[in-house]
């Protein structure tokens, strides 16, 4: 796969405060890439560096191998869709979408009409050409914004929390729609969100950010199953994170017991952290458990019960389709594949 966008050692300061601290990243052509991280970690700034709206203090931006660090936004083959749709209120749907084409002054009216109609069909707004944008629902307005972003066939579409203002149900529908759209258009989408589920649902690649730099890059499955550190593990869904000792390859000690795992290559008796997802702990009768603990709290969550279980001073979170009773002594089993080992964070 070839790289369409590369960032090399990007540093951005705002008012002397570091916002990006030497960020490097390669984005492959036709990928759906998501920048994921907590508020203020620098996701939007990274997107704006790619779009050309923020000049890095140092570092370079490459597009198809060419240095575009100093190229103004309108000369870059990228378009942006913002959270607030930024539609022109005085123009109808057709004219909002046609805007980018008219600016180019390359196409005649008939071609413009054809292209806009095609694009409106792609985003599911055929027949809406003459509608006033202010009368559209949030989801429809965002579709207009996306059509406007795609109309002049950019190589890369930047999307800055485009679904942030929509309600949960519509948001979920639009997530799937955006993924389909990206595949249908066969271009690169670079998406910003602080919503883990959204990132895992849509992306080919997730870039987890924290404090102005990248923590981990990987497929959603890798990021979920093999978080590189405690920050990623806890940011990507609920986790049990517990200190352990890697006794040797495939054998780790934690919570006062030894467990077989699938990890190797750590030092002999290296101090590590162990991640176990709540849904990966099997609840068994106490006598059969690798660990035993006392149920402190049981919360019904619809699809599963969430249980808080105390074991040797640590409170485990377990998701199970069967709820135990508070006060009950239960056994817990954790299979080798469910144990994820990380290097221990430096104190
Ligand atoms: P959010 O999810 O809240 O949008 P983010 O991860 O996208 O967060 P950025 O918008 O990139 O974060 O902001 C990173 C930091 O840079 C924040 O502390 C923010 O206040 C600061 N910042 C962003 N833009 C500017 C600006 N134009 N001037 C000054 N500070 C800025």
Boltz pocket constraint, residues with backbone or C-beta under 6 A from the ligand:
constraints:
  - pocket:
      binder: B
      contacts: [[A, 14], [A, 15], [A, 19], [A, 37], [A, 38], [A, 39], [A, 40], [A, 41], [A, 42], [A, 43], [A, 44], [A, 45], [A, 46], [A, 194]]
      max_distance: 6.0
